[in-house]
Amino acid sequence: MGVSHGAATADLDGDGDLDVVVNNMDTSASIYRNNLNDANYLRIKLVGAKSNRFGLGTTVRIEHDGQTQIRYVTLARGWNSTSELVATFGLGDAKQVDRMVIDWPSKFGKNCKTSRCDKS
C-alpha cells in the first residue's frame, strides 16, 4: 500500500464524466477512468470579460427535476493537484436544466431559466 498526496478531476476522454488522477508518492500517478457515459451531462466553461478570465471562485448552481447541484470553480484539489476549469454536472435522464445561476466573486450574477442538454 502506498501513499497518495492529491487528486485532480477532469474529463480526460471527452465523454462527459469526470475521471480522476491521483498523485502517488515514490511511484507514477494513478489514472481512474470513469466509464459511466450513458447519461446526459452539462459542462460549463466560464470566461471573464475584464478580469478573472477563468471564473475562479465562481459558484455555478443548476436545478433540474427537483434537484439542485452546485459546483465551485477552483484549481486547487490537493497537494500538487489542479483540476480542469470546467463545471461538470451529471443529469442522468434529464434533457433540460430548469434553472442555472452563476455567481461571480465580483457579485455579478447570471440567472438563466432553461438550458437544453443532450449529452454534450
N, C-alpha and C positions, 0 to 999 in steps of 0.2 A: 504494500500500500504506500502510495506516495503522498506528497504534499502539494496542494494547489493554492495559488495566491490570488487569482482573479478570474473573472469570466466576462465575456462580451457576447452580445447577441446581434445577429444580422441575418438577412435573407440571402444566404450565400449562393443558393441555387436558383433564385428568382421565381420560386413557386408560391410565394405569399405567406409562408410560415417561417417563424424565426428559428434559426439554427444557433448552436452555442459553441463557442471556442473557449477552452479552459487553459489558463496559464499553469503549467506544472513546473515544479522545482527540479532541477537537475535532469530533465528529460524534455522531449519535444511537447508541444501543445497538443491537446486532445480536441478533436472536432466531432461534435454530436449533431448529426443531420436529422432534422425533423421531417418525417415523410408523410405527415397528415395534411395533404393538399387537396382534399375533396371539398372543402368548404369555401365559402366566399370570404373575402377579406378587403380591407381598405388600408392603403398606405398613404401617408401624408408627409410630404417633404416641405418644410416651411422655408421661405426665403424672405428675409427682411429687406425693406426698400432703402433705408438710410443707414441704420446701424443694426447690430445683431443679425447679420446676414444669414446665420444658420438656425435662428429661432431658439437659441439656448435659453433654458429657464421657462420656456413656454409650456402651458398646460393645454392639452387637447382633450376634449370630452365629447363622446358621441353617445347617442341614445337610439336604440332600436329594439323593437319587440318588447318594450317594457324593461329593458336592461340598460345599464349605464356602464361605460368603460372609460377609464381615464389614463392618459399617458403624459408623462413629464419628460420633455426633451432635454437630455443631458448627455454629455460624453462619458462621464465617469461611471464605471460599473465595478470597479475593484482595483486593486493594486496592479499597475501596468496594463490596464484593460480599457479599451474605448469601443463603444458600440456605434452603430451607424446612426446618422441624424435623420431618421425616418420614424414617424409614429405608425406602428403597425397594429391593426385591430382585427381580430378574428370575428367573423359574423355568422358562422355556421350556415344555416339555410337562408338567412335574411338576405334579400336582394336590395334593400334600401335602408339608409340611415334616416331616422326621423328628425334628428336634430344634431348639429355639431357646433360646439362652442370652442373658440380658440382664444385663450387669454395670454397675451404677450406680457413680459415683465414690465414693459413701459406703461401698462394698464390699458393699452389699446386692445380692444376685443373685437372679435368677428363672430357673428352668430348666423349660422346657416340653417335653413329649415329642413331641406331634404337633400340627399345625395344618393344617386343610383350606384350600385356596386355589383358588378358581375365578374368575380374572380380576377380583378385587376386593379 
